């Protein structure tokens, strides 16, 4: 199984921690965020990693020479969706993609790896517990989902708390067939929207992955949700970083 880690951005909201190193190098309980992710995959027998870097990519290359790398040199002018597709050449097989600034458990990886759906999104169903004191990144910024009969019906930040099944954690698995349809859909929307507004993004280049996933859902694609009750922390701000260092085990 191929893993694609999206880690090109600077993480400016985590300054000064990211002043000289990429965000995924921030340490929680004596281990880098990136190493927690690698351990979660390796405990499930997954060892093929591609890192999509931009900001301070040289430091990741120096410390993780076994990785494949894709360089998003224009990282300051694009976002997660375009960043992910710097590794489009690796999407001719099943793969898991994940954000680089998150903590998640081996159990979450085990659950999504076992899914036989073409599209599988890992969803934290205990998500609100982390937002009780999360003032710098409120719940209206969470990538929330609604579900029905085992599939995701909507993935959007504007979903009200009361309607959300949980929060998409940034880990998704695509079968070979799902990966091909993801690539095909990306090429279609890129051709149509390059340099133009796309869904909530001011321009296509600034789109998030969830924008295209929602687009695909509306076009008729079915995406399974793989639930994890907790076992996930996003580290977006200094407040999140402090929370993770207190609560992650």
C-alpha positions in Angstrom: 0.0 0.0 0.0 1.3 3.4 -1.0 1.1 6.3 1.5 1.2 9.9 0.3 1.8 12.5 3.0 0.9 16.0 2.2 3.3 18.4 3.9 4.2 21.3 1.7 2.8 24.2 3.7 4.6 26.3 6.3 2.1 26.1 9.1 2.3 29.8 9.9 -0.3 29.5 12.7 2.2 27.3 14.6 4.9 30.0 14.7 7.5 30.2 16.2 7.7 26.4 16.2 7.8 26.3 12.4 10.3 29.2 12.0 13.2 26.9 10.9 11.6 23.4 10.5 8.5 22.0 8.7 5.4 21.7 10.8 5.5 17.9 10.9 8.8 18.1 12.8 7.1 19.6 15.9 7.6 17.1 18.8 4.8 15.7 20.9 5.9 13.5 23.8 9.4 13.3 22.5 8.5 12.3 19.0 7.9 14.2 15.8 4.3 14.4 14.5 5.6 12.8 11.3 7.1 9.9 13.3 3.8 9.2 15.1 2.2 8.9 11.6 4.9 6.6 10.3 4.6 4.4 13.4 0.8 4.1 12.9 1.3 2.9 9.3 4.3 0.6 10.0 2.4 -1.1 12.8 0.0 -2.2 10.1 2.7 -3.4 7.7 2.7 -0.3 5.5 6.1 1.0 4.6 5.9 2.8 1.2 6.0 6.5 1.8 5.9 9.5 -0.5 6.3 13.0 1.1 5.0 16.0 -0.8 7.1 18.8 0.5 7.6 22.5 -0.1 8.6 24.6 2.9 11.9 23.3 4.3 11.7 20.1 2.2 15.5 19.8 2.4 15.2 19.0 6.1 12.8 16.2 5.5 14.9 14.8 2.6 18.0 14.8 4.9 16.3 13.0 7.8 14.1 10.6 5.8 16.2 9.4 2.8 14.1 6.3 2.3 11.1 8.4 1.3 10.0 9.1 -2.2 9.7 12.9 -2.6 7.6 15.2 -4.7 8.4 18.9 -4.6 5.6 21.4 -4.5 7.8 24.4 -5.3 4.9 26.7 -5.6 3.5 25.8 -2.2 2.9 29.4 -1.2 0.4 29.9 -4.1 -1.6 26.6 -3.9 -3.2 24.4 -1.4 -3.9 20.8 -0.3 -5.6 19.6 -3.5 -2.9 20.7 -5.9 -0.2 19.6 -3.5 -1.6 16.1 -3.4 -1.6 15.8 -7.1 2.1 16.4 -7.3 2.1 12.6 -6.6 -0.4 11.8 -9.3 2.1 9.4 -10.8 1.7 7.2 -7.7 -2.1 7.0 -8.0 -2.0 4.1 -10.5 -2.4 1.8 -7.5 -4.3 1.8 -4.2 -3.1 4.5 -1.8 -3.7 6.2 1.4 -3.2 10.0 1.7 -2.9 11.9 4.9 -2.2 15.4 6.1 1.2 15.8 7.8 0.0 17.9 10.8 -2.2 15.3 12.5 -1.8 12.6 15.1 -3.8 9.4 14.6 -3.6 5.8 16.0 -2.6 2.5 14.4 -6.1 1.4 15.0 -7.4 4.1 12.7 -5.0 3.0 10.0 -6.0 -0.7 10.5 -9.7 0.2 10.0 -9.2 2.2 6.8 -6.8 -0.3 5.4 -9.4 -3.0 5.8 -12.1 -1.1 4.0 -13.0 -2.5 0.6 -14.7 0.6 -0.6 -13.3 2.6 -3.5 -13.3 5.7 -1.4 -12.8 5.6 2.4 -12.6 8.6 4.7 -11.5 8.3 8.3 -13.9 10.2 10.6 -13.5 11.1 14.2 -16.9 10.6 15.9 -15.7 11.9 19.2 -14.5 15.1 17.6 -16.3 17.7 19.7 -14.4 16.8 22.9 -11.3 18.5 21.4 -13.2 21.7 20.5 -14.4 22.5 24.1 -11.5 24.8 24.7 -10.2 25.2 21.1 -10.6 29.0 20.6 -8.0 29.5 17.9 -9.5 26.9 15.6 -13.3 26.8 16.3 -15.6 24.0 15.2 -16.9 25.9 12.3 -13.4 25.4 10.7 -13.6 21.6 11.1 -14.0 19.4 8.0 -17.2 17.9 9.1 -19.3 15.1 7.5 -22.8 13.9 7.5 -23.5 10.3 6.7 -26.3 7.9 5.8 -26.3 4.1 5.3 -22.6 3.9 5.6 -21.7 6.6 3.1 -20.7 10.2 3.4 -23.5 12.5 2.2 -21.7 15.8 2.7 -18.2 17.0 3.7 -18.1 20.7 4.5 -17.0 23.1 7.1 -20.4 24.8 7.2 -22.2 21.7 8.5 -23.8 22.6 11.9 -22.4 20.7 14.9 -25.7 19.2 15.6 -25.9 17.6 12.2 -22.3 16.3 11.9 -21.5 12.6 12.3 -17.9 13.6 12.9 -14.8 15.3 11.6 -12.8 14.1 8.6 -9.3 13.6 10.0 -7.4 14.0 6.8 -6.7 10.3 6.2 -8.3 8.7 3.2 -7.9 5.5 1.3 -8.5 5.0 -2.5 -8.7 1.6 -4.2 -7.1 1.3 -7.6 -10.5 2.0 -9.2 -11.2 4.9 -6.8 -7.7 6.4 -7.5 -8.3 6.3 -11.2 -11.7 8.1 -10.9 -10.1 10.6 -8.5 -7.4 11.4 -11.1 -10.0 11.6 -13.9 -12.2 14.0 -11.9 -9.2 16.1 -11.0 -8.2 16.6 -14.6 -11.7 17.6 -15.5 -12.1 20.2 -12.8 -8.5 21.5 -13.4 -9.3 22.0 -17.1 -12.5 23.8 -16.3 -11.5 25.9 -13.3 -7.8 26.6 -13.5 -7.2 30.2 -12.6 -10.9 30.6 -11.7 -13.0 30.3 -8.5 -13.8 26.7 -7.6 -16.5 26.0 -5.0 -15.5 28.0 -1.9 -11.9 28.6 -3.1 -11.1 32.0 -4.6 -9.2 30.1 -7.4 -8.9 26.4 -8.2 -5.3 26.5 -7.2 -6.2 27.3 -3.6 -8.8 24.5 -3.2 -8.8 22.0 -0.4 -9.1 18.3 -1.0 -12.6 18.3 0.6 -13.8 20.7 -2.1 -13.3 18.1 -4.8 -14.5 15.2 -2.6 -17.8 17.1 -2.1 -17.9 17.8 -5.8 -17.5 14.0 -6.4 -20.2 13.1 -3.9 -22.6 15.5 -5.7 -21.7 13.8 -9.0 -22.8 10.4 -7.6 -19.6 8.9 -6.1 -20.1 7.0 -2.9 -17.6 7.4 -0.2 -17.5 5.2 2.9 -16.8 6.6 6.3 -14.4 4.7 8.6 -15.1 5.8 12.1 -12.6 6.3 14.9 -13.9 7.5 18.3 -11.1 9.9 19.2 -7.5 8.8 18.7 -7.0 11.9 16.6 -5.6 15.4 17.1 -5.0 18.1 14.5 -2.1 20.4 15.3 -2.9 23.7 13.5 -2.2 26.3 16.1 0.0 26.8 19.2 -3.1 26.0 21.3 -3.5 22.7 19.5 0.2 22.0 20.0 -0.1 22.5 23.8 -3.2 20.4 23.9 -1.5 17.5 22.0 1.5 17.6 24.4 -0.9 17.3 27.3 -3.3 14.7 26.0 -1.7 12.5 23.3 -0.8 9.0 24.4 
